[in-house]
Amino acid sequence: MPGLLEDISDIGRGAGLSINSIALQAERKSKFYVELPININVVGSYHELGQFVSGVAAIKRIVTLHDYSIRPGGDRLSMTIQAKTYRYDDTK
């Protein structure tokens, strides 16, 4: 998991964003898989936010993006978004 967090941070910085926080949340177990939510808060321009979302979508691991909010803040935008990654639950 540390590699994924590093990838998300690198993508954000590469897009020119200021990263306020990237926080892991509690895992959620399903019948066959475990979901790991990650709350992300970044600040940047419209195009930087788009470049970030596109970069996260290109990660080789399955990562989906949910529940985003974009708010104006002067000449920059603030975005909160939740990323989710999944793994097979082999404990059953």
C-alpha positions as semicolon CSV with decimal commas, in nm:
position;residue;x (nm);y (nm);z (nm)
1;M;0,000;0,000;0,000
2;P;0,280;0,253;0,064
3;G;0,368;0,230;-0,307
4;L;0,016;0,334;-0,406
5;L;0,019;0,633;-0,172
6;E;0,356;0,735;-0,312
7;D;0,222;0,699;-0,669
8;I;-0,079;0,919;-0,589
9;S;0,146;1,181;-0,427
10;D;0,387;1,176;-0,724
11;I;0,101;1,213;-0,972
12;G;-0,037;1,509;-0,776
13;R;0,298;1,685;-0,748
14;G;0,372;1,609;-1,115
15;A;0,043;1,774;-1,212
16;G;0,144;2,085;-1,016
17;L;-0,099;2,039;-0,727
18;S;-0,047;2,130;-0,364
19;I;-0,136;1,822;-0,160
20;N;-0,308;1,908;0,167
21;S;-0,371;1,548;0,273
22;I;-0,386;1,187;0,162
23;A;-0,543;0,978;0,439
24;L;-0,612;0,606;0,451
25;Q;-0,953;0,510;0,590
26;A;-1,068;0,186;0,751
27;E;-1,089;-0,118;0,522
28;R;-1,434;-0,240;0,426
29;K;-1,479;-0,612;0,375
30;S;-1,716;-0,755;0,118
31;K;-1,793;-1,114;0,031
32;F;-1,495;-1,160;-0,205
33;Y;-1,281;-0,848;-0,173
34;V;-1,153;-0,583;0,065
35;E;-1,199;-0,217;-0,025
36;L;-0,951;0,044;0,099
37;P;-1,076;0,406;0,079
38;I;-0,825;0,691;0,060
39;N;-0,939;1,050;0,122
40;I;-0,747;1,307;-0,083
41;N;-0,746;1,687;-0,056
42;V;-0,553;1,889;-0,314
43;V;-0,537;2,246;-0,446
44;G;-0,462;2,352;-0,803
45;S;-0,595;2,484;-1,131
46;Y;-0,874;2,324;-1,331
47;H;-0,627;2,166;-1,572
48;E;-0,400;2,043;-1,292
49;L;-0,697;1,871;-1,127
50;G;-0,786;1,708;-1,459
51;Q;-0,429;1,593;-1,512
52;F;-0,428;1,442;-1,160
53;V;-0,754;1,250;-1,213
54;S;-0,626;1,123;-1,549
55;G;-0,298;1,014;-1,391
56;V;-0,470;0,825;-1,110
57;A;-0,691;0,650;-1,367
58;A;-0,376;0,530;-1,547
59;I;-0,229;0,353;-1,241
60;K;-0,189;-0,018;-1,314
61;R;-0,361;-0,116;-0,989
62;I;-0,743;-0,085;-0,986
63;V;-0,822;0,255;-0,834
64;T;-1,165;0,414;-0,864
65;L;-1,251;0,775;-0,776
66;H;-1,568;0,872;-0,589
67;D;-1,754;1,154;-0,412
68;Y;-1,553;1,450;-0,535
69;S;-1,610;1,813;-0,442
70;I;-1,444;2,112;-0,612
71;R;-1,458;2,455;-0,451
72;P;-1,317;2,790;-0,564
73;G;-1,044;2,946;-0,355
74;G;-0,919;3,262;-0,523
75;D;-0,730;3,178;-0,840
76;R;-0,701;2,808;-0,740
77;L;-0,951;2,529;-0,683
78;S;-0,972;2,297;-0,384
79;M;-1,073;1,937;-0,451
80;T;-1,162;1,663;-0,208
81;I;-1,203;1,319;-0,360
82;Q;-1,208;0,962;-0,238
83;A;-1,001;0,698;-0,414
84;K;-1,075;0,331;-0,354
85;T;-0,853;0,035;-0,425
86;Y;-0,943;-0,329;-0,395
87;R;-0,781;-0,661;-0,315
88;Y;-0,907;-1,017;-0,313
89;D;-1,006;-1,138;0,032
90;D;-0,815;-1,465;0,059
91;T;-0,901;-1,516;0,426
92;K;-1,217;-1,714;0,345
